[in-house]
Amino acid sequence: MKEIKAHIESNGQGMYSVYVEEDLPFGLLGEGTTIEEAKADFMEVYKEMREAHKARTGEEVSYEFCFVTDISAFLATYKYILSLAGLAKLTGINKAQLSQYVCGTRRPSPKTQDKIKRALAGLGKELMAASM
């Protein structure tokens, strides 16, 4: 079974979408007010489109999806848990710049995305190692 990367993005206005860039025999798009809602909608659309494709062509197709969240969607999802001030301190990125990523008015460069990912991964490791 072929694994397909499904991208999760935030529109900066409280909605998330899930889509694939890969050329499939049918279109796929999921939407929701949370990442989980958008993923569930995406999987429901996939099920329906797969059945319609089989009925139309007789061809059975099956894919597994690896969901990848972009930085803006991640920051928007966790904005009530991770403060912008805390993220700015953790990543070394200006708070105003981070706010633009959360709102979707600006997109981080690949270099900045890597910086954010490394900082969050480091925090995750520290939290996992903490004993209480």
Secondary structure by P-SEA (a helix, b strand, c coil): cbbbbbbbbbccccbbbbbbcccccbbbbbbcccaaaaaaaaaaaaaaaaaaaaaaccbbbbbbbbccccaaaaaaaacccccaaaaaaaccccaaaaaaaaaccccccaaaaaaaaaaaaaaaaaaaaccc
